[in-house]
């Protein structure tokens, strides 16, 4: 049986922890792994790895607190690409419904393979494959051809459809969440946490949309215009388009985790018997908001961002 090295980062001086972990990761061969042993959740490292190395690693919790955390980090073999969940949904959007029903994140977690996600969630991968296969046997309806759209047009669609939805609905949901927490929080204390989390989502997403609309999307549109008109492309001050897209993906993941926590706190939006009208509307709006964000992030993470990165590389040749 293969022995996997364990790196005890509790014995490393704080300022040297992440550099040593990165050095160890860079020394791995494809399909090799090592384990980090820590006294707190190393989740910030996960986001730093995404930001600096991209989605080229696996991340598996072996111990998850409260005193000891151990994570197995593996290096993906780039020469043996496997279809990701996001790529599956790009090819056939109906598969998103299967993933949603099973609690599988096809947007923020869309870079993972089906096997990786099923292993992490304890789901029989063959059962999921069977359900996906049933979708293949059904004639596909006329869905919008997002994957074939010009990137400038897709950016405008996302902004005018999903960004606009977020902007219009955040104030209403905030008002409902705060009101319901104030009225029902004594009997249902989880509502206080729900209101707190959604306030954080509202703040973070508002800043996120502004960065996309003022920085990232104009850059993507410039790329698309240069390709269409065969004109010279001028590099942006932030360098490669992969720099802001990696940041956006990390922020997408934060929002997805927050909404997943709300779903867990509310037991999948299960209404109690004493729920008033505002309580009922809040849960319906939160579910609607989550569904829209899933579709929104899918279009960006799985279609817009990777195609923009590829287009930039093509223009640089």
N, C-alpha and C positions, 0 to 999 in steps of 0.2 A: 504493500500500500504506500502511495506517495506521501512523503512527509512535507507539510507546508510550514514554512517559517512563520513564527509569530513575533511581531515587533512590539515590544512593551513600551509604549510611548509615555507611560507614567514616569519612566526613568530618564526621559530626555528633557533637557532644558526647554521651556516653552517656546522660545524664539527659534529653536532648531527643529521642533516637532514636524511641522509641515514640510520644510525642505528635505528632511530625511525620508519622510513618507513618499514624497514625489521622486526622490532619487531611487528608492526601492522600486516604485512602480515603473519608472523608466528602464530599470535594469531587467524587468521581466521579459521573458519571451512570450509570444502569442500563446494563449490558453494556459499560461501559468498564473499563480495567485499567491498572495501572502495574507496574513491575518494581523490586524492591529488590535492591541489590547489597551483599553483606556478606562479611566475612572469617570468619564462623562460621555454623553452622546456626541460622536464626532460628525454629526450631520453637516456643520459648516465646511468640513473637509470635502464632503460630497459635492457641494456647490462649487467649491474652488477647483476641484478636479474637472467638473464640467466646463467651467469657465476657462481653464488653462490647457486642458487636454481634449475637451470635447467628449462625445459619447463613445468612448473607446474602452470602457471598463464595465465590469459587473460589480455590484455592491450587495452583499448579503449579510444580514445581521445573524450572528451566531449566539450572541448574548445581548440582551437589550435592557440592562439596568436591573434594579436601581443603583447598584454599587459598581457593577462591572459591565462594560460594553465591549463586545468583540465583533469585528466586521471583517469578512473575507472579501478582499479586493482582487479581482482578476482582470487580466488584459485580454481584450477581444482580438481574435485573429481577423485582421482587416482583409486578408486574402480569401476568407471564406465567409462572405456576407450572408446573413440570414434575413429573411423578410421580417420586418418589424410589424407591430400591431398598427402603427400609423400608416405604413405602406399598404397594409391590407385594406384599411378603410379608404385610403385614397383610390384604390382600384375599384372598390365596391362599397359605397357608403352605407348600404343596408346592414353591413356587418357591425356597424357602430351600435345598432340596437341590441345585438347579441352581447357585445362587450358591456354595454350599459346595464343590461339586465343582470349580468353576473358580477357587477361591481368592478369591472376591469376598466382602468383609465386608458382611453385610446388617444387622448390629446396630450396631457402633460407627461404621461407614461408611454407615449407612442413610440419612443425610440427603443423600447424593449421588445424582445421576441416573445411569442406566445408561450414558449416553454419556460422562459425566465419568469414571466408573470404568474403562470399557473403554479409553478414551484413555490413561489413566494407566498401566494394566497392559499395554497393547499387545495387547489382545484384540479380535478382529473383532466389533463390536457386532451385526452381522447374524447371526453364528453363535449368539450368546447369545439373540437374539430368537427364532431358530428353535427352540432348545431350550425356551425358555419357552412358545412356541406349542404345542409337543407336549404340555406339561403341560395346557394349556387343553382339549385334545381328550380328556383322560382324566377320567372321572367322579370328582368329588371325594368323598373319604371323609368320614365324620362327624368333623371336627376340632373341638376345643374352641372355642367362640365367644368368644374372648378380647375381641374388639373390641366386643361387646355387653354385657359384664359391667359391673356397678356398680363404680366405681373403688375403693370400700372393699373389696369382695370380691376384686377383682384384686390389690390390695395384699396382702391376706391370703394369696392363692394364691402370689404371688411369694415372700413371706416363708416360708411353710410348705413350699414345694416347693424353690425354687432357693436361697434363703438357707440353708435347713436342709441342703441337699446340700453347699454350700460348707463350712459349719461341720463337718459330719461327715467330709468327705473331705480337707480341708487337713492335719490332723495325720498321716493315713496316708501321703499323698503326700509330705509333708515328710520323714517318716522314711525312706521308700523312696529319695527323691532324694538325701538326704545319705549313706545307706548305699551306694547304687550309685556315687556319686561317689567315695567313700572306697575302695571295693574295685576299681573299674574305671577310675578317673580317670587312672591312669598310662598305660594303653593307649588310653583314649578321653577325652582332656582336655576335650572339649566337654561332658562330663557334669558337670564342676566348674562350668562356666558355667550349665548347666541348673539345677543345685541352687541356685546363687546367685540366679538370676532367679526361681525358684519361691519361694524364701524371701522375696523382695521382694513377689511377688504375694500371698503369704499374709499378710504384714504389712499391705499396702495394702488388700486386700479386707476384712480383718477390721475395720479402722477404717471402711471404706466402708459395710459392712453396718450397723454400729452407728449411723452418721449417718442412714442411711435409716430404720432401725427406730425411732430415738428422736426424729428431727426431721421428716424429709420425709413418711414414710408416715402418721403421726398427722395431719399437716396435710392430706394428700390425703383421708384418711377424714373429717376435719371438713368439708372442702369437699363431699364426696359426701353427708354427713348433712344439711348445710344445704340442699342442692339438693332432696334427697328430702323433707325435713320442712318446706320453705319457711320456714326460720328465718334470722335474721340471721347473716351470716358475719363473724367477728372476724378482722381481719388479723393475721398472725403477726409476731413480732418481726423476722424477716428480710425482711419486705416481701412482694413478689410471689413466688409459687411458682416462677416462672421463675429466680429467683436460685439456689436450691439445685439445681434440676434441671440447670442449665447446669454447675454444679460436678460433679454426679454423672456427666454425660455426658463431661466431660473425664477423670474418673477411670476411667470405662469404657474410654475410648480408650487410656489408659495400660496397663490390663490386657490389652486386645486386642493392643497392640503387643508386650507382653512375651511373650504366648503365641505370637504370630507368630514372634518371635525364637527361641523354643524349637523351634518346628516347623522353622525353617530350620537351626538348629544340628544337629538330629537327622535332617536330610534326610527330612522327613515321617515321622518315627518309624520309620525303617528300622533293624531290629535287626541287629547284626553276628553273625557265626557263634559268637562266644564269649559271647553273651548268656546270663546265668543266669536263673533263674526270677524273681528280684527285678527284674532289668533288664527282663524282658519285661512283668511286671506294671506297672512304673513307666510304660512307654510306653503301655500300654493305659489306665491311669488318667489320664495326661496328656491323651490324646485324648478320653476320656470327659469330663474336666473342661472341656476347651475347648468341646466340643459343648454341654454344659450351660450354660456361660457365654454362648455365642452365643444360645441360646434365652432365657436370663435377661435379657440386655441388650436383646434385641429387644423383649421385652414392656414394658420400661421406656422405652427411647428412642423407640420407634415407636408405642406405644399409651398407656401410663400417663401419661408426662410431657406429651405434646402435648394429651391430653384433659383433664388437670388444669389446664393453662394456659388452655385454652378455657373450661372450667367456671368458673374463677375470674373471667375476663372477663365471662361471662354473669351471674354473681352480683353483679358490681360495677356493672352497668348500673342 
